[in-house]
Amino acid sequence: MNLAHQPDPSRSQMIRRGLPRWCAVAMALGLYVACYMLSIWSGTHVFAFFGLLGVIAALVVTITHAGELQRRDYWISAALGAVVLIAAIPGHPSAAADGVVCAVLTALPLLAGIALWRRNRLGARSRLADGGPVTALMRSLLLGIAVAVPWVAYTVARSVYLGHTRIQLVPSLGAALVMLRPGIMEEALFRFFWPNLLLALARPGSGATGGRMWTRFVFVLFAILHGFAHPGPALLVDPWSAIPRVMAWSLFYGLPLVWLALRRDVEAAMACHWLLNFGPMALGVV
C-alpha cells in the first residue's frame, strides 16, 4: 500500500476543524489591540478602526459565503442599515456622512453574520433571516425590552442615590430614534458578526459541553471588548485601575445581551441594547 501521497491525518483534521482556539483568540485580541494603538496614535475613536476592520472582514465573508445567502437576507440587511441611517439624522450637523458610515457598519456585518450562521449553525442567529411568524419576532423584541428593565432601574436608582440627577420624564421621539443606532449597529458587530466569525474559524464541536463553554467564552470576550470600544481618558491616565472597572462595567451590561443573543436571537439583544441606552435618557439620566 502506497502511503506517499496520503496527507498527514492530524494536518487534514486541523484544516477541517479550523484554527486552534488559542490561535483564534490571539488573532482577535491582536487585531483589537492594534486598532487600539492606532486610535491612540491618531486621536480617532477605537470603534472606527475596529468597525473598518469589521467591514473588510464582513465583505470577504459575504463574497466567499454568497451561496448561503437568500434574497431576503439582502433586503433585511439593507432595511436595518437604512434604519441606522435615519436614526443618525437627529444626532448632529455631520449626521449625513456619519449615518452612511454607520449604515455600512450595520448592513455588511449583518449579512456576513447571517451567512456564517447558515453555514456553521454556531453562535447567534437572526430571527428575521430565519423567517417564521411575526409573533416570534415580537416575542424576541419584548423579551429584550423586559430583560433591560432591571438594568435601567439600577442605572437610574444609582444616579439618583449618588445625587447626579433627579428623575424627570424627558419623552423624546428623536432620542428614541437616535438610540436605535448603537442598539442595532453595535449588536450586529459585537453580538453577531465577530463572535460568529471567531466560532467559524475555531469550531467548537457540535453539541459537546466543551463546545458550549467555548461559545459562551467567545461571546463574553466580545462583550468585554465592546466595553473597551468606548475608551475614556482614565484608560490612558491610570490604566491599572481603569481596566478592571471597564471590564466590570462591560460584563454587568454585556452579559444580558450575550444571554439574549445565544438563547434567543440578535434581534432580542438589539431591543435590550436600545432600552439600556434610551431608558435612562427618557428618565433624565444621561
Residue pairs with C-beta under 8 A, 6 or more apart in sequence:
14 20
17 203
17 205
18 24
18 200
18 201
18 202
18 203
19 27
19 201
19 202
20 202
21 202
21 204
21 214
23 202
24 198
24 201
24 202
25 198
25 202
25 218
25 221
27 201
28 194
28 198
28 221
28 225
31 50
31 53
32 50
32 225
32 228
34 49
35 46
35 49
35 50
35 53
36 46
36 49
36 228
36 231
38 44
38 49
39 45
39 46
39 48
39 49
39 231
40 236
46 228
46 229
46 231
47 229
47 230
50 189
50 229
51 101
51 105
51 189
54 105
54 108
54 109
54 189
54 193
54 194
55 104
55 105
55 108
55 109
57 112
57 193
57 197
58 108
58 109
58 111
58 112
58 113
58 193
59 108
59 112
61 112
61 115
61 116
61 197
62 69
62 108
62 111
62 112
62 115
65 112
65 115
65 116
65 118
65 119
66 115
68 114
68 115
68 118
68 119
69 111
69 114
69 115
69 118
70 129
72 129
72 131
73 111
73 114
73 115
73 129
74 111
76 110
76 114
76 126
76 128
76 129
77 106
77 107
77 108
77 110
77 111
77 114
78 107
80 106
80 107
80 110
80 184
80 188
81 103
81 104
81 106
81 107
81 110
82 103
83 180
83 184
84 99
84 102
84 103
84 105
84 106
84 180
84 181
84 184
84 185
85 99
85 100
85 102
85 103
86 99
86 177
87 99
87 177
87 178
87 179
87 180
87 181
87 184
88 95
88 96
88 98
88 99
88 102
88 103
88 178
88 181
89 95
89 96
89 99
90 174
90 175
90 177
90 178
91 98
91 99
91 178
91 181
92 98
102 181
102 185
105 185
105 188
105 189
106 184
106 185
106 188
109 188
109 189
109 192
109 193
109 194
110 126
110 188
110 192
110 193
112 193
112 197
113 123
113 124
113 126
113 188
113 192
113 193
113 196
113 197
113 266
114 126
114 129
116 122
116 123
116 193
116 196
116 197
116 199
116 200
117 123
117 124
117 125
117 126
117 129
117 196
118 129
119 200
120 196
120 199
120 200
120 203
121 206
122 196
122 199
122 200
122 203
122 204
122 215
123 192
123 195
123 196
123 199
123 215
123 218
123 219
123 262
124 191
124 192
124 195
124 196
124 219
124 261
124 262
124 265
124 266
124 269
125 265
125 266
126 192
126 265
126 266
126 267
127 136
127 137
127 140
127 264
127 265
127 266
127 267
127 268
128 137
128 267
130 265
137 267
140 264
140 265
140 267
140 268
140 271
141 267
141 268
141 271
142 271
143 260
143 264
143 268
143 271
144 260
144 264
144 267
144 268
144 269
144 270
144 271
144 272
144 273
144 274
144 275
145 271
145 272
145 275
147 256
147 259
147 260
147 268
147 272
148 256
148 271
148 272
148 273
148 274
148 275
148 276
148 279
149 275
149 279
151 252
151 253
151 256
151 276
152 275
152 276
152 279
152 280
152 283
155 276
155 279
155 280
155 285
156 167
156 279
156 280
156 283
156 285
159 165
159 280
159 285
160 166
160 167
164 285
165 284
165 285
165 286
166 284
167 283
167 284
167 285
168 283
168 284
169 282
169 283
169 284
170 281
170 282
170 283
170 284
171 282
172 281
172 282
175 278
175 281
175 282
176 278
176 282
179 274
179 277
179 278
179 281
180 274
182 273
182 277
183 270
183 271
183 273
183 274
183 277
184 270
184 274
186 226
186 229
186 273
187 257
187 261
187 266
187 269
187 270
187 273
188 266
188 270
190 222
190 223
190 225
190 226
190 229
191 219
191 222
191 223
191 257
191 258
191 261
191 266
191 269
192 261
192 266
194 222
195 218
195 219
195 222
195 261
198 218
198 222
199 214
199 215
199 218
202 214
204 210
204 211
204 212
204 214
204 215
205 211
215 262
216 258
216 262
219 258
219 261
219 262
220 251
220 254
220 255
220 258
223 250
223 251
223 254
223 255
223 257
223 258
224 247
224 250
224 251
224 254
225 250
226 250
226 254
227 246
227 247
227 249
227 250
227 251
227 253
227 254
228 235
228 246
228 250
231 246
232 242
234 241
234 242
234 245
235 242
235 243
235 246
253 276
256 272
257 269
257 272
257 273
258 269
260 268
260 269
260 272
261 268
261 269
280 286
